[in-house]
């Protein structure tokens, strides 16, 4: 793989993590907004329940997707560090 390709892949990974964090934060703010509108009696309980379920689902999916993307990045970084450092070869050779 070329250097340009590797840079583009890491750019996409970074953008994916940033987007996931943004969606999680935005969903949390929206959940707070729903709670405020219920307290101010601007929103019925049924509508609040629907919105909360939808936002909770979005929050869960965004957390899961961000964890997968970040896990891949961590695995790739540590894998390359271990491979280049010789720790894996030392363990396989028995010395």
N, C-alpha and C positions, 0 to 999 in steps of 0.2 A: 504494500500500500504506500502511496506517495505521502509526503509530508502534508501537502495541501488537503488530501483526503482525510488524514487523521485530524487535522485542525478543524475541518468541517464537521466531522463526527463529534468532536468534543464541544464544538460550538452548539450543535444540536442538543447534546446532552445538557449543557448548561442552560440553554433556552428552555428545555423541557422541565428542568428543576425549577427555574425561575417562574415559569408559567404555573406549575403546580403549587408553588408557595403562594403566588398571587391569588389563585382560585380558592385556596384554603382560607387565606386571610379575608378575602371578599365574602365568602360564605359565612364566616364567623361574624363579620360586621352585619350582614343581612339577617342573621339569626337574632342579633341584638336589636335590630330594627323591628323585627316581628314582635319581640317581647315588649318593646316600648309601645308599639301601636296597640297591643292588647291591653297594656296597663292604662293607656289613655282612652280606651274604649273606642278606638277607631277601626278595630278589626274584630270580627266575631271569633269565637273559639274554634268553630269548624274550619274557617278559612285559615286561622293561625296554625291549626294542626296540619292542614294540607301543605302550607308553605314550609312549616318546620320539617315535615317528612321529606319534602323535595330538597330543601337545602341541606338536611342531614345526609341524604343520599349523595348529593353532589360533593359534600365535604368528605365523605368516606371514600368515594371513587377517586377524588383528587389526591387524598392522602395515600391511597394504595398505589396509584400511578406514579406519584412522586417517589414513594419508597422503592418501587421497582427500578425507576430510572437511576436514582441515587445509589441503590444497591449494585446495579450494573457498573456504574462509574467507580465505586469503591473497589469492587472485585477486579476490575480492569487495572486500576492503579496499583493495588497491592500485588496482583498477579505479575505485573511487569516489574515491580520493584523486587519481588522475591526471585523472579527468573533472572534478572540482570545481576542481582547480588550474589548469586551462587548458593543461596540457602537451600533451594530445592535440589540442586545437584549434589550438595554435601549430604543431604538426607538419603538420596537414592544410592550414593556410592558407599554408604555405611561408615564414612570417616568422620 
